Amino acid sequence: MSSAEAQWLDLARKGDDDAFGNLVELYQRPVFSLCYRMMSDSGEAEDAAQETFWRAYQALKRYDPQRPFLTWLLSIGAHYCIDQLRKKRLASLPLDVLPEEAVPDSSADPEDHLSRVEEQRRLRQLLGNLGPQDRAAIILRYWYDLSEEEIGESLSLSVSAVKSRLHRSRRELASQWKEPQPQIIRNERRRHESLIL
């Protein structure tokens, strides 16, 4: 944590709204990114990110300074998104868990680009098949590089439960990854190939 961040956090905990605003600016991108990966819709992700910061603001006096602030924020965001997904009962919602697909570089091999695009879409689809807590555990581990202990704290799970969820989710993702690609992906490949020709 930088000295400026520590100072803003200290001031924000004492009621300084401007200092909290600085923290929002500093962390808005990772919080929005988590929410977007969980919710898959930019409008819902914006709402979830705003709700995350609102809840953090309300609970700031209860924040434990021994814990990394970003981990605490991501925990609030993950819980909120899990609750929203449960309410909607959209366990199979496809997620946009990777950065936006890049515009192909004119010097890049079109087949390589198409292959990467297809892999990204397939991964989004497979992650969308996981339950909300499993999805959150995978995203926090592999996109935010949180430890199993930090994930446990964030999701209110024991370390053994986190390990179990990660293991089960990885096995499920690997199993589904090996399955033949659905017709829609083959159709998308044909569409891209026709654009290239």
N, C-alpha and C positions, 0 to 999 in steps of 0.2 A: 504494500500500500504506500503510495507516495505521501510526502508530508502535506501537500495541498489537500489530498483526499482525506487524510486523517484529520486535518484541521476543519474541513467542511463537515465531516461526520460529527466531530465534537460540537461544532456550532449548531448543526442541525438538531442534534439531540437536546440542545439547550433552547430550541424553539426558533432558530434563525431560518426563515423560509427561503431566503436567497441562497444560503449554503445548501439547503436541500435541493434547490433548483440546479445548482452546480452538479450535485450528485446525479440528478436525473439526466442532465446533459451527458455526463460521463458514461453512464450505464444504459442509456436508452437503446442503443444498438444491440447489445447482447440480450437484454430483456425482450425486446421486440422479436429478435431472431428466435429465441426459445419459444415465445408465444406463437410465432408464425409456423414453426416446425410442429408444434403441438396442434394448432387449430386449422392450419392449411388455408386460411382465408385472411387476406391482409386487413380487411375491416374488423373481423373478429380479433385478430392479433393486436391491432391498435387498441381496441377496447380492453383486451386482456392486459396489455402492457400498462395502460393508464390505470386500470384497477390494481395491478401489481404495485405501482408506485404509490397509489392512494393508500393501499393497505400497509405498505412499508412506512409511509408517513405517519399513519395512525399508531403503528406499533413501534416506532423508532425508539421510544424510551425503554422498551423491553429488549432491544437488540443487544446481543452479547458481543462486546468488542473483541473478544478472543477468537471469534469466528470471522472468516473473511466476509466482508460486506456483500460482495458479488454472489457468493454462495448463498447467503441469506436471501438476497433478492430473487435469485433463480428458484430457490425453494418456494417462496411465496408465489411466483409466477407459475411454477409447475403444479402446485396444489390448486390454484385457481383454474388452470386449464383442464386439469383432470376432473375437477368438479363440473365444469361446463360440458365436457365431453360425456360425462356420465349422465348429466341431465338430459342431454340430447339423444343419448343412447345411439351414438354414431361410432361404434367400435371399429367399423371398417372404413372410416373416412380416409381417403388418400391424403397424404401429407406432402407438402413441398418442403422437404427437409434439407435440401441442398440449395446452394446459392442459385440464383436465376441462371438458366442456361445461357451460356455465352453465345454471342453472335459468331458464326464461324469465321475464322481467320481465312482470308482468301488464299494464303500460302499453305494452310493446313490441309491435310488429306480429308476430303469430304466423308469418306467411309469411317475414318477414325472419329471424326466429330459425331457422325450419326450413331456410332457405337456407344460413345460416351453419353449422348442424349438418351438413348434407349436404356442404358444402365441406370441413369439417374431416375428416369421414370419408373423403372421396375423397382428400384430401391424405395422410392416414395410409396408405391403401391404396397409393397411388402411391409413396410413400417406401419402403414395405415391399417394393416390386418392385426397388429398387436393391440392388446388392451391398453388403456390410457396409462396405467402405472408402469407397465413394461416398456411402453414407448418412451415415457419420460426417463426411465432408467437408462435405456439405450442412448437417448439423445444426450443426457447429462454426462454419460461415460465417454462416448465416442466423439461428440462434437464440442463438449466443454472440458473434457479430460478430468472430470471430478473423480476422486477416489471412491472406493466402495463405501468408506466411512462417511464421506461428504454426501454421497447419494442417499445413504441411510438417514442422515440428519435431515436432508432436504425433503425426503418423501415420507418421513416418520416410519422407517422400516429398520429392522435389525440388519446388521452387516450380512448375516447368513441369508436373510430374506433377499437382500440385494443380490448377493452372489447367485442365489437360486434363480431369481428373475432374469439376471443377465445370461446365465447359462441356458436357461430354457428359451429365452428370446433369440439368442444367437443360434441355437440348434434349430429353432423354428424358421428363422430367416434363411439359414443355410439349406434346409430341406426344401423350402419354397423356391429358393434361387435355382435349385437344380431342376425344378419342374420345367416342362416345355413352356416356351413363351406363348401367351395367348394370341389369338388371331388378330386382336386389335393392334398389337405391336408389329406383327408381320405386315399388316395393312399400312401402318405408319412408316415402316421401312420402305415399302413400295412407293408411297407418296413422296418421301424425301428423295428417293432414287430418281423419280420422274422429274423432280425439280432440278436435280443435278444435271441430268441429261438434257 
